Amino acid sequence: MKNYLLDTHTLLWFASNSENLSKLSMSIISDTSNHISISYVSIWEIAIKKKIGKLDFDMSLELFCKNITNNNFIWLPIQKKHIFETFELPLYHRDPFDRLLIAQAKTENLILITKDQNFTKYPIELFW
């Protein structure tokens, strides 16, 4: 058993059963012996990107959250320590959502499942 955190695109691809999600990532996420965390950061990112037209997302955010909760994912709230950690991170990646996910993975000792190669510059464990 390991502890993972899904990047926003990973969550969306898992929820839509997209072929963009690697088979290995799908198997890790589907394995009920693993602890899979979903950050409120991702829900916030989806909401904002949907509102400004950067994300084609037909489902209501409330229904989406309800559906992913049925997968027994663990909700990861944003805490002060996560925000403080974003200040300590080098500016390799400037996206505030991604920086907060990186900070959460680092402070909570989670393996971040992401395809984003910009994350490799940070001292966190990644999986794809």
C-alpha positions as CSV (number, residue, x, y, z in Angstrom):
1,M,0.0,0.0,0.0
2,K,1.2,3.5,-0.9
3,N,-0.1,7.0,-0.6
4,Y,-0.8,8.9,-3.8
5,L,-2.0,12.4,-4.8
6,L,-3.6,12.9,-8.2
7,D,-2.7,15.9,-10.4
8,T,-5.8,17.6,-11.8
9,H,-5.4,16.2,-15.3
10,T,-4.9,12.8,-13.9
11,L,-8.1,13.1,-11.9
12,L,-10.0,14.3,-15.0
13,W,-8.6,11.5,-17.2
14,F,-9.4,8.9,-14.6
15,A,-13.0,10.2,-14.2
16,S,-13.5,10.2,-18.0
17,N,-11.7,6.8,-18.5
18,S,-9.5,8.6,-21.0
19,E,-6.8,6.9,-23.0
20,N,-4.5,9.8,-22.0
21,L,-4.1,8.1,-18.6
22,S,-1.3,5.6,-18.6
23,K,-2.2,2.0,-18.0
24,L,0.2,1.9,-15.0
25,S,-1.5,5.0,-13.5
26,M,-4.9,3.5,-14.0
27,S,-3.9,0.3,-12.3
28,I,-2.4,2.2,-9.3
29,I,-5.5,4.4,-8.9
30,S,-7.9,1.4,-9.3
31,D,-6.0,-0.7,-6.7
32,T,-8.1,-0.4,-3.6
33,S,-5.1,-1.2,-1.4
34,N,-3.6,2.2,-2.3
35,H,-4.6,5.4,-0.6
36,I,-5.5,7.9,-3.3
37,S,-5.9,11.6,-2.3
38,I,-7.7,14.3,-4.2
39,S,-6.8,17.8,-3.3
40,Y,-9.4,20.6,-3.0
41,V,-6.9,22.4,-5.2
42,S,-7.9,20.3,-8.1
43,I,-11.6,21.0,-7.6
44,W,-10.8,24.7,-7.4
45,E,-8.7,24.5,-10.6
46,I,-11.5,22.7,-12.4
47,A,-14.0,25.3,-11.3
48,I,-11.9,28.2,-12.4
49,K,-10.9,26.7,-15.7
50,K,-14.5,25.7,-16.5
51,K,-15.7,29.2,-15.7
52,I,-13.1,31.0,-18.0
53,G,-13.7,28.5,-20.8
54,K,-10.3,26.7,-20.6
55,L,-11.9,23.4,-19.8
56,D,-14.6,21.6,-21.6
57,F,-16.5,20.1,-18.7
58,D,-20.2,19.3,-19.0
59,M,-20.9,17.9,-15.5
60,S,-21.8,20.0,-12.6
61,L,-18.9,20.3,-10.1
62,E,-21.1,19.1,-7.3
63,L,-22.0,15.9,-9.2
64,F,-18.4,15.4,-10.2
65,C,-17.3,15.6,-6.6
66,K,-20.0,13.2,-5.6
67,N,-19.0,10.7,-8.3
68,I,-15.3,10.7,-7.4
69,T,-16.2,10.3,-3.7
70,N,-17.8,7.0,-4.6
71,N,-14.3,5.8,-5.5
72,N,-13.2,6.0,-1.9
73,F,-10.7,8.7,-2.6
74,I,-9.4,10.7,0.3
75,W,-10.1,14.5,0.3
76,L,-7.0,16.5,1.0
77,P,-7.9,20.0,2.3
78,I,-5.6,23.0,1.8
79,Q,-3.7,23.7,5.0
80,K,-1.5,26.6,6.1
81,K,1.6,24.4,6.0
82,H,0.9,23.7,2.3
83,I,0.7,27.4,1.5
84,F,3.9,28.1,3.5
85,E,5.6,25.4,1.5
86,T,4.7,27.0,-1.8
87,F,6.8,30.0,-0.6
88,E,9.8,27.7,-0.1
89,L,9.5,26.1,-3.6
90,P,11.8,27.4,-6.4
91,L,9.9,29.0,-9.2
92,Y,10.5,26.2,-11.8
93,H,6.7,26.0,-12.2
94,R,4.6,29.2,-11.9
95,D,1.1,27.7,-12.1
96,P,-0.4,28.3,-8.6
97,F,-2.5,25.2,-8.7
98,D,0.4,23.0,-9.6
99,R,2.7,24.7,-7.0
100,L,0.1,23.9,-4.3
101,L,-0.2,20.3,-5.4
102,I,3.6,20.0,-5.3
103,A,3.7,21.5,-1.8
104,Q,1.0,19.1,-0.6
105,A,2.8,16.1,-2.0
106,K,6.0,17.2,-0.4
107,T,4.5,18.1,3.1
108,E,2.2,15.0,3.2
109,N,4.8,12.6,1.7
110,L,2.6,11.6,-1.1
111,I,3.5,10.2,-4.5
112,L,2.1,12.6,-7.1
113,I,0.6,10.9,-10.2
114,T,1.2,13.3,-13.1
115,K,2.3,13.5,-16.7
116,D,3.6,17.1,-16.2
117,Q,7.4,17.0,-16.7
118,N,7.8,20.3,-15.0
119,F,7.2,18.5,-11.7
120,T,10.4,16.5,-12.0
121,K,12.5,19.6,-10.9
122,Y,11.0,19.4,-7.4
123,P,12.1,17.0,-4.5
124,I,8.9,14.9,-4.6
125,E,8.2,11.4,-5.7
126,L,6.4,11.1,-9.0
127,F,4.6,8.4,-10.8
128,W,3.2,8.0,-14.3
